Amino acid sequence: MRVGHGYDVHAFAEGRKLILGGVDVPHSKGLRGHSDADVLTHAVCDALLGAAALGDIGAHFPDTDAAYKGADSLLLLKAVVKLLKDKGYRIENIDSTLIAQKPKLAPYIEQMRKNLAAASGIELDSVSVKATTEERLGFTGREEGIAAHALCLIEKSKQ
């Protein structure tokens, strides 16, 4: 068994959709990034890659590659899951936390869980998504962006 941790952060940007866990969350701003800037899914990808000692999302999907411009991060997650499977790993669970002062994320959490579970090929009850604020402290508290942490447990498949 192996544990992985992922962390990602993106600044808010005008004129972009706010995509979190594959959900288009209504908000006045989206997140800046080369892909769809889905900070939650990026953190999950990094947790999975880290658990398998396969680097990070930037090494596999660099922001210098035009192929990933505007990319759907759930498709990137599916590619990470395939990479893990090819290396003989299966995902046991994913636990994640979004850190944002606004918008309120509670109404979208269940769909985020469903999207992440489907893209990861695991059961819904193996995926947790939580959201919290930082009580107006730091860059998330000042509504400059959103951060996400993710942890995962993977296991080498028995041969």
Phi, psi and chi 1 to 4 in degrees:
 res  aa     phi    psi   chi1   chi2   chi3   chi4
   1 MET       -  144.5  -61.4 -140.1  139.8      -
   2 ARG  -136.1  145.3  -67.1  172.4  152.4 -138.5
   3 VAL  -111.3  140.7  174.0      -      -      -
   4 GLY  -130.3  149.7      -      -      -      -
   5 HIS  -124.5  136.2  173.2 -100.0      -      -
   6 GLY  -127.9  146.9      -      -      -      -
   7 TYR  -141.2  137.8  173.3   76.5      -      -
   8 ASP  -146.9  156.1 -162.4   27.9      -      -
   9 VAL  -147.4  140.7   60.6      -      -      -
  10 HIS  -138.1  143.3  -75.1  -87.8      -      -
  11 ALA   -82.2  152.1      -      -      -      -
  12 PHE   -68.4  150.7  -81.5  119.5      -      -
  13 ALA  -145.3  143.2      -      -      -      -
  14 GLU   -71.6  150.8  -62.5  -73.4  -18.0      -
  15 GLY    74.8   17.2      -      -      -      -
  16 ARG  -125.3  153.9  -68.5 -162.4   42.8  127.2
  17 LYS   -78.2  150.3  -70.0 -176.8  176.6 -175.2
  18 LEU   -96.3  105.7  177.9   57.9      -      -
  19 ILE  -109.0  122.2  -52.7  -64.6      -      -
  20 LEU  -134.7  120.3  -61.2  170.7      -      -
  21 GLY    58.4   31.8      -      -      -      -
  22 GLY    78.9    4.8      -      -      -      -
  23 VAL  -102.4  132.1  176.1      -      -      -
  24 ASP   -82.2  100.2 -174.3  -11.8      -      -
  25 VAL   -89.9  122.5  176.8      -      -      -
  26 PRO   -60.7  124.1  -19.3   30.4      -      -
  27 HIS  -163.8  159.4 -167.6   53.8      -      -
  28 SER   -72.0  -17.4   60.2      -      -      -
  29 LYS  -137.4  156.6  -63.3  178.5 -174.8  173.4
  30 GLY  -108.0 -164.1      -      -      -      -
  31 LEU  -111.3  141.4  -65.7  173.6      -      -
  32 ARG   -76.8  135.3 -178.1  177.5  -53.7  125.4
  33 GLY   175.5  165.5      -      -      -      -
  34 HIS   -71.6  -42.7 -174.9   67.5      -      -
  35 SER   -88.5 -148.3   66.7      -      -      -
  36 ASP   -77.0   -0.9   61.5    6.3      -      -
  37 ALA    61.7   33.7      -      -      -      -
  38 ASP   -74.7   90.4 -176.0  -21.4      -      -
  39 VAL   -58.8  -35.4   68.0      -      -      -
  40 LEU   -67.8  -50.2  174.4   60.0      -      -
  41 THR   -65.3  -34.8  -55.8      -      -      -
  42 HIS   -63.5  -41.9  -67.0 -179.9      -      -
  43 ALA   -63.9  -39.4      -      -      -      -
  44 VAL   -63.6  -45.1  169.3      -      -      -
  45 CYS   -57.4  -46.0  -72.9      -      -      -
  46 ASP   -64.2  -37.6  -88.8  -11.7      -      -
  47 ALA   -62.6  -46.0      -      -      -      -
  48 LEU   -65.5  -46.3  -67.3  167.2      -      -
  49 LEU   -61.9  -41.9  -70.4  165.6      -      -
  50 GLY   -63.6  -40.9      -      -      -      -
  51 ALA   -60.7  -34.0      -      -      -      -
  52 ALA   -94.1    5.6      -      -      -      -
  53 ALA    56.3   45.0      -      -      -      -
  54 LEU  -113.1   25.6  -65.7  172.2      -      -
  55 GLY    84.6 -148.3      -      -      -      -
  56 ASP  -134.2  175.7   64.2   18.2      -      -
  57 ILE   -60.3  -36.3 -167.1  171.8      -      -
  58 GLY   -65.2  -30.5      -      -      -      -
  59 ALA   -72.4  -32.4      -      -      -      -
  60 HIS   -91.6  -31.3  -67.3  -88.3      -      -
  61 PHE  -134.1   69.0  -47.0  105.3      -      -
  62 PRO   -64.4  145.6   20.4  -27.9      -      -
  63 ASP   -74.4   -0.9   62.4    5.9      -      -
  64 THR   -90.6   -5.7   55.0      -      -      -
  65 ASP   -98.0  117.5 -171.4  -25.0      -      -
  66 ALA   -61.0  -21.1      -      -      -      -
  67 ALA   -62.4  -23.3      -      -      -      -
  68 TYR  -102.3    5.2  -55.3  114.9      -      -
  69 LYS   -63.5  118.4  177.4   95.0  172.6  127.5
  70 GLY    72.9   11.5      -      -      -      -
  71 ALA   -59.6  144.9      -      -      -      -
  72 ASP   -74.0  115.3  178.5  -21.4      -      -
  73 SER   -65.2  -24.0  -67.1      -      -      -
  74 LEU   -66.0  -31.3  -70.4  176.0      -      -
  75 LEU   -69.6  -36.1  -65.6  178.2      -      -
  76 LEU   -64.1  -41.2  -56.4 -177.7      -      -
  77 LEU   -61.6  -42.5  176.0   55.5      -      -
  78 LYS   -60.2  -38.4  -72.8 -179.6 -179.2 -177.9
  79 ALA   -66.5  -38.4      -      -      -      -
  80 VAL   -64.2  -44.0  166.9      -      -      -
  81 VAL   -61.2  -40.6  170.1      -      -      -
  82 LYS   -64.1  -41.8 -177.8 -178.4 -179.2  -32.2
  83 LEU   -59.4  -45.2 -176.2   61.4      -      -
  84 LEU   -62.6  -44.5  -95.9   65.4      -      -
  85 LYS   -60.5  -43.0 -174.0  175.1 -177.5  178.8
  86 ASP   -62.1  -27.2  -69.4  -12.7      -      -
  87 LYS   -89.2    0.6  -64.5  -73.5 -174.8 -179.0
  88 GLY    91.4   18.3      -      -      -      -
  89 TYR  -105.0  150.5  -67.7  103.1      -      -
  90 ARG  -127.7  149.6   66.4 -176.7  174.2   86.7
  91 ILE   -87.9  128.7  -58.3  166.5      -      -
  92 GLU   -89.0  -49.1  -69.7  -67.4  -33.6      -
  93 ASN  -161.5  162.5   79.7  -55.6      -      -
  94 ILE  -132.6  131.8  -63.2  166.9      -      -
  95 ASP  -126.8  128.0  179.7   29.1      -      -
  96 SER  -138.8  157.3   59.9      -      -      -
  97 THR  -137.5  126.5  -55.6      -      -      -
  98 LEU   -93.1  139.8  -78.0  159.6      -      -
  99 ILE  -121.2  108.0  -54.9  156.7      -      -
 100 ALA  -153.2  135.1      -      -      -      -
 101 GLN   -72.4  -43.8 -166.8   65.3   41.1      -
 102 LYS  -145.6  152.1  -74.1 -174.2 -178.6  171.4
 103 PRO   -80.8  171.4   32.6  -36.1      -      -
 104 LYS   -66.5  128.0  -84.3  -74.0 -161.9 -157.1
 105 LEU  -105.4  -11.9  -61.3  174.4      -      -
 106 ALA   -51.1  -41.1      -      -      -      -
 107 PRO   -66.0  -13.5  -19.8   30.6      -      -
 108 TYR  -110.4   -6.3  -49.4   99.7      -      -
 109 ILE   -59.4  -45.4  -63.7  -75.2      -      -
 110 GLU   -62.5  -41.2 -165.9   62.3   20.4      -
 111 GLN   -68.5  -36.4 -171.8   60.1   53.0      -
 112 MET   -59.6  -45.2  -69.7  177.3 -159.3      -
 113 ARG   -58.8  -46.5  -70.8 -178.5   62.7 -135.7
 114 LYS   -61.0  -43.9  -71.1  176.5 -177.0  175.0
 115 ASN   -63.5  -45.3  -67.5  -12.2      -      -
 116 LEU   -66.9  -40.0  -67.2  172.1      -      -
 117 ALA   -62.9  -46.4      -      -      -      -
 118 ALA   -62.9  -45.1      -      -      -      -
 119 ALA   -67.7  -28.1      -      -      -      -
 120 SER   -89.0  -12.1  -60.0      -      -      -
 121 GLY    70.1   32.2      -      -      -      -
 122 ILE  -126.8  166.8   60.0  177.2      -      -
 123 GLU   -69.0  150.5  -64.0  -63.7  -40.0      -
 124 LEU   -57.0  -38.5 -179.0   61.0      -      -
 125 ASP   -73.2    2.5   66.3   -1.5      -      -
 126 SER  -102.8    6.2  -66.0      -      -      -
 127 VAL  -125.2  125.7  177.1      -      -      -
 128 SER  -118.7  134.6  172.0      -      -      -
 129 VAL  -129.5  126.7  175.4      -      -      -
 130 LYS  -124.2  161.6  -55.9  172.2  -58.5  -64.7
 131 ALA  -137.0  144.1      -      -      -      -
 132 THR  -147.0  163.5 -169.9      -      -      -
 133 THR  -106.3  172.9   69.2      -      -      -
 134 GLU  -114.0   33.2  -72.0 -171.9  -52.9      -
 135 GLU    50.1   42.7  -56.3  -62.1  -31.6      -
 136 ARG    66.3   17.5  -57.6 -151.3  174.5  -83.5
 137 LEU   -99.2  150.7  -60.1  172.5      -      -
 138 GLY    68.7 -175.0      -      -      -      -
 139 PHE   -65.4  -33.2   76.8   91.8      -      -
 140 THR   -71.8  -38.0   60.6      -      -      -
 141 GLY   -65.0  -31.1      -      -      -      -
 142 ARG   -85.4    5.2  -69.5 -172.4  -59.4  -89.2
 143 GLU    61.0   40.1  -60.2  177.1   38.1      -
 144 GLU   -91.6  -17.8  -64.6  169.9   14.4      -
 145 GLY  -179.9 -171.1      -      -      -      -
 146 ILE  -131.0  143.4  -64.5  178.2      -      -
 147 ALA  -121.4  160.3      -      -      -      -
 148 ALA  -147.4  141.8      -      -      -      -
 149 HIS  -116.1  147.0  -74.3  -86.8      -      -
 150 ALA  -143.4  142.5      -      -      -      -
 151 LEU  -123.7  149.2  -66.2  169.7      -      -
 152 CYS  -145.1  160.8   70.9      -      -      -
 153 LEU  -124.8  125.3 -178.5   66.5      -      -
 154 ILE  -122.3  159.2   63.5  173.0      -      -
 155 GLU  -135.4  139.0 -176.6  175.2   27.7      -
 156 LYS   -69.9  128.7 -168.3   81.1  163.2  179.7
 157 SER   -64.4  142.2  -60.2      -      -      -
 158 LYS   -75.9  130.0  -62.3 -170.4  176.3   35.4
 159 GLN   -82.7      -  -53.6  -65.1   15.3      -
